[in-house]
Amino acid sequence: MKELFSFIVFFLGVCVMAGKYSRELNEPIKTGDGDEQTIEFRVSKLNQVWNKALRMKLSPVKQAELHSDLKMQEKAELQWKKFKVEGLDENGEKEAQIRRNFNVILAKYGMDGKRDTRPLESNSLKDHDVRDGDIFEDPKLDKLWNKAKSSGKFTEDELLNLKREFQHHKDKIHEYNILMDTVSRTEEIHKNVISPLEGAGKEQAVQQKHTELKQKMSDLNQGFARLRKLSHEGFTEDSEFREPRVIELWEAAKRANLSNDELDSLKEELHHFETKVEKHSHYQEQLELSHQKLQHVEALGDKQHIKKNQEKYNTLAEKTREMGYKMKKHMQDLHNKISGQGLGHNEL
């Protein structure tokens, strides 16, 4: 019970550091045991996660993605603190949502203390053999991809675009499984401790979680239907967008109750957003190349070249993190516009 209580305190505690960002926030500090800790965020538990991630040696792109996710979480946590002071979260619904988003981040980057054994959703046997053509780790996706690739309907560029759509769908399946696992564990915790969400408030929060899961499953089904149609019919000349995330938003917008003027305005904004997504992808590629070059130079041992390449890598990493945060924030705003919500949930 003591361990469970410690677990709850860690996940529920929101500690806000006083003051605005300063130069010291990005500089390492010494702890009592001699380790260096980087103060990167205004919420202490997010700094704990970030410093743990630095020790884990995540890939440069994965590390930049985590930083962007933590920035989104920081924004939500500080916003919630303001709501709480103003008495706008009486039933704890927003608090529960923010806590769940934090748990999802931990699970997404392998920091939830569990080995990632979540299976990809599939109607086929889980223990299928992995062959050269099984690049998406899901039999249904691999079968559809191999059929499309060998059909002769696609140019080389179209195959690259199609592969991006398949990869995006694979990521969405993974996100769904993480959320489902997180919701299940949260409900187990509620059964074993006294929850502040009593009566109708608690029931409403639980219902919201399952509504979110149901919506994500609906999105997965619609996404797979689109992949099947693309694989059979190919790309049409009047395709509005290229990026999977933008296509997904546009498809959701067309299903929403929006006027023609609203759709036209949103379409224009999505074109700007697509440019932002493509620019971010370019920076991710450059960051990976810069990291490879830095490793090569470090192996040669030339200190001058190491310093020069380290500075270039650091600049690229900071730019990629910043662009990733702005892209995720813009995507959240677009989701809110389409769904008509003033306060949407964070995307993974």
Secondary structure by P-SEA (a helix, b strand, c coil): caaaaaaaaaaabbbbbcccccccccbbbbccccbbbbcccccaaaaaaaaaaaaacccaaaaaaaaaaaaaaaaaaaaaaaaaaacccccaaaaaaaaaaaaaaaaaacccccccccccccccccccccccccccccaaaaaaaaaaaacccccaaaaaaaaaaaaaaaaaaaaaaaaaaaaaaaaaaaacccccccaaaaaaaaaaaaaaaaaaaaaaaaaaaaaaaaaacccccccccccaaaaaaaaaaaaccccaaaaaaaaaaaaaaaaaaaaaaaaaaaaaaaaaaaaaaaaaccaaaaaaaaaaaaaaaaaaaaaaaaaaaaaaaaaaaaaccccccccc
